[in-house]
Amino acid sequence: MDKSSEAALKAIQNLRGWWSEDIEGDTANVGDECTHRYKDVHRCTLKLIERIPNRKVVWCILDNYFSFTKDKSEWKGTSLVFEVSTKGNKTKVHFTHRGLVPAYECFDMCSSAWDALIDVSLKALIATGKGRPDATEE
């Protein structure tokens, strides 16, 4: 995309703008904590643990609850890693949910949800300034 790596990282850190409008707390500085809620289905607490300007943002999942899995805390201790690189005037965003493994009951559903949120909502937020938070509900 034709945006700077810093613009991409700023958009990534705007979780309300691309993931969910139901995020409480701060998401801009290392040490900030926030909580994501989706109805009575999902709740997680994230902590921003790393931010390298123009390159990387990492959140650690401190706590998690799923209503639809036997192990309600499957995401606990995993990390959301966003790495940004540039080549010429193009910026590339690489996302990894480190610790989300195929053995988890939520793996298929979560992988599909991340694909939609990253490919549709985050991409739109970076490109146009308007994301589609909660895009997985559509």
PLY file of the C-alpha trace (Angstrom):
ply
format ascii 1.0
element vertex 138
property float x
property float y
property float z
element edge 137
property int vertex1
property int vertex2
end_header
0.00 0.00 0.00
1.08 3.58 -0.57
1.21 4.67 3.07
4.27 5.15 5.28
5.23 2.47 7.77
4.53 4.93 10.58
1.02 5.61 9.22
0.45 1.85 9.04
1.59 1.36 12.64
-0.61 4.23 13.83
-3.59 2.54 12.16
-2.67 -0.85 13.65
-2.61 0.68 17.13
-6.09 2.11 16.54
-7.79 -1.17 17.53
-11.20 0.56 17.68
-10.76 1.62 14.07
-10.26 -1.86 12.61
-10.88 -4.63 15.17
-13.77 -3.66 17.39
-15.45 -0.49 18.53
-15.91 -2.21 21.91
-12.34 -1.75 23.15
-11.80 -0.14 26.52
-8.44 1.30 27.55
-5.39 2.72 25.85
-3.55 1.21 22.88
-0.81 3.72 21.99
2.12 3.28 24.39
4.16 0.36 25.66
2.56 -0.75 28.91
-0.95 0.32 27.87
-3.67 -2.24 28.55
-7.06 -2.58 26.92
-9.98 -4.98 26.91
-11.83 -6.26 23.85
-15.38 -7.55 24.26
-17.62 -9.19 21.72
-21.12 -9.82 23.13
-20.93 -12.70 25.65
-18.80 -14.71 23.22
-15.29 -13.29 23.61
-13.37 -11.10 26.01
-9.63 -10.53 26.20
-7.20 -8.19 27.92
-4.17 -7.06 25.93
-1.00 -5.27 26.94
1.18 -3.40 24.46
4.60 -4.90 25.17
6.69 -3.72 22.24
6.66 -0.84 19.77
9.54 -0.23 17.41
8.86 2.95 15.41
8.28 2.27 11.70
8.70 -1.49 12.23
6.74 -3.42 14.84
3.92 -3.53 17.41
3.28 -6.46 19.79
0.42 -7.04 22.22
0.44 -9.86 24.77
-2.91 -11.43 25.68
-3.00 -11.27 29.47
-6.40 -12.87 29.90
-9.00 -14.41 27.61
-12.48 -15.88 27.68
-14.33 -17.73 24.93
-17.89 -18.97 25.50
-17.59 -21.57 22.73
-14.47 -23.54 23.73
-13.81 -26.09 26.46
-10.65 -24.22 27.42
-12.02 -20.72 27.87
-8.53 -19.20 28.02
-6.98 -20.51 24.78
-5.49 -17.14 23.80
-3.99 -16.41 27.22
-0.23 -15.92 26.90
-0.31 -15.58 23.10
0.86 -12.46 21.25
-0.46 -10.34 18.40
2.57 -9.35 16.33
2.42 -6.74 13.56
5.58 -6.19 11.53
5.79 -3.43 8.95
8.32 -3.12 6.16
8.76 -0.84 3.18
10.14 -1.40 -0.26
10.30 1.70 -2.41
7.06 3.56 -1.76
5.11 0.43 -0.77
4.42 -0.64 2.81
3.75 -4.24 3.77
2.08 -5.39 7.00
2.74 -8.89 8.28
0.52 -10.22 11.10
1.18 -13.25 13.28
-0.93 -14.45 16.18
2.01 -16.08 17.92
0.83 -19.00 20.02
-2.45 -19.58 18.17
-1.89 -23.20 17.17
-3.95 -25.75 15.20
-4.47 -27.81 18.36
-6.65 -25.03 19.80
-10.37 -25.53 19.46
-10.76 -21.91 18.30
-7.99 -22.13 15.67
-10.10 -22.34 12.48
-12.63 -19.74 13.60
-9.96 -17.35 14.89
-7.79 -17.73 11.78
-10.76 -16.91 9.56
-11.71 -13.94 11.73
-8.16 -12.56 11.66
-8.04 -12.96 7.87
-11.22 -10.90 7.53
-10.17 -8.25 10.02
-6.65 -7.82 8.61
-7.45 -8.16 4.89
-10.64 -6.10 4.96
-10.79 -3.78 7.94
-7.17 -3.00 8.78
-6.22 -2.69 5.13
-9.09 -0.22 4.61
-8.14 1.79 7.71
-4.55 2.13 6.54
-5.49 2.95 2.95
-8.49 5.23 3.47
-8.58 6.17 7.16
-11.84 4.23 7.64
-11.79 0.59 8.76
-14.60 -1.87 9.22
-14.38 -2.88 12.87
-16.36 -5.99 13.73
-16.18 -6.98 10.04
-16.43 -10.64 11.05
-20.08 -10.04 12.01
-21.02 -9.38 8.36
0 1
1 2
2 3
3 4
4 5
5 6
6 7
7 8
8 9
9 10
10 11
11 12
12 13
13 14
14 15
15 16
16 17
17 18
18 19
19 20
20 21
21 22
22 23
23 24
24 25
25 26
26 27
27 28
28 29
29 30
30 31
31 32
32 33
33 34
34 35
35 36
36 37
37 38
38 39
39 40
40 41
41 42
42 43
43 44
44 45
45 46
46 47
47 48
48 49
49 50
50 51
51 52
52 53
53 54
54 55
55 56
56 57
57 58
58 59
59 60
60 61
61 62
62 63
63 64
64 65
65 66
66 67
67 68
68 69
69 70
70 71
71 72
72 73
73 74
74 75
75 76
76 77
77 78
78 79
79 80
80 81
81 82
82 83
83 84
84 85
85 86
86 87
87 88
88 89
89 90
90 91
91 92
92 93
93 94
94 95
95 96
96 97
97 98
98 99
99 100
100 101
101 102
102 103
103 104
104 105
105 106
106 107
107 108
108 109
109 110
110 111
111 112
112 113
113 114
114 115
115 116
116 117
117 118
118 119
119 120
120 121
121 122
122 123
123 124
124 125
125 126
126 127
127 128
128 129
129 130
130 131
131 132
132 133
133 134
134 135
135 136
136 137
